[in-house]
Amino acid sequence: MSFFGFYWKQRRIGIIVFGLFSLIFLCAFLLYHLPAGAVFYPALVCMLIGLIFLILDYRKAWQKHRTLQEIRKLTSALMESFPTPQTQEEADYQSIIQKLREEQIQMENQMNFRISDMVDYYTTWAHQVKTPIASMRLTLQNEDSDLSRQLAEDLFRIEQYVEMVLMFLRLDSDSTDYIIQEYELDTIVKQAVKKFAGQFIRRKIRLQYEPLHVRIITDEKWLLFVVEQVLSNALKYAQKGSVTIDLEAPKTLCIRDTGIGIAPEDIPRIFEKGYTGYNGRNDKKASGIGLYLCKRICSNLGHAISVNSSLDSGTVVRIRLDQVKLEIE
């Protein structure tokens, strides 16, 4: 309903009552054979004066409506300057709103404290668990057997999960340590490839990679995490064949694998948090967090990530690195 409709609905009773009283006086004068003009002319004057007051009242109500519309655009924490209440009903409503705001602020403060406490705990845990992982890795380096290599690979996967926890906690943190600089893309890619070298060899998957020779503006640590996640997925679902890393113009990093691919109905949702899709349900170990983090990180860095795939035909992940010009620190 429009503002005029609401205003008419609010004032119509007074207008109808005025008309009814005028009609009663007119009928009484006619019954007593008195001049009808004695009622008609005063009623007309009252109507004109009432119309002036009605226009002024409408203007005042419209201004109050506009003020409330502007206040509605603000967050609840900034809703302070309500119009001065004209009736006890308005004062009561504003008092109720103020009480609800205070309760909301109190609940938000409690929730923020709990979340902050939880983030601090899991951050501490993630850093502490790295110590026994490093110790176990040193122990396994002294052995060379199928069992030790399998254990080393499982340990590597645990390290990935721990790093994923840290990235997830830091993603929305106020202290997110982005360092935007110009980097050689090969330097970042080579770090990721070196990290997965053992898995390439163990699984007998061929790596096709030629130097890219391109410089980009990004954050090395966060982009490295994205590349590692993409390579991890490529190795997880490529039981044989190869993984290819190349560059498409102008600055789009492409990572292709010859794995089992992704079902067409899953592609629109693979970047959703917790979505595992057909392959993840079969694997039983997928968390649905890796690609979600990749999407969030690329968005924060001003990059874009996309996936093209089909079942049994492999997957191509493209990371476009030239979309937004970031300031170099």
FENZI-V81179 format. One line per field, one symbol per residue. burial: 1 if it has 16 or more other ideal C-beta (glycine too) atoms within 10 Angstrom, else 0. A space follows every 50 residues. Layout:
burial=???
//
This chain:
burial=00000010000000000000010011001000000000100010000000 00000000001000000000000000000000000000000000000000 00000000000000000000000001000000000000010000000000 11001100110101101111000000000100101101100110110011 00001000000101011111011111111111111111000011101000 11101111111100011001100011101100000101111111111100 11111010100001101111100001000
//
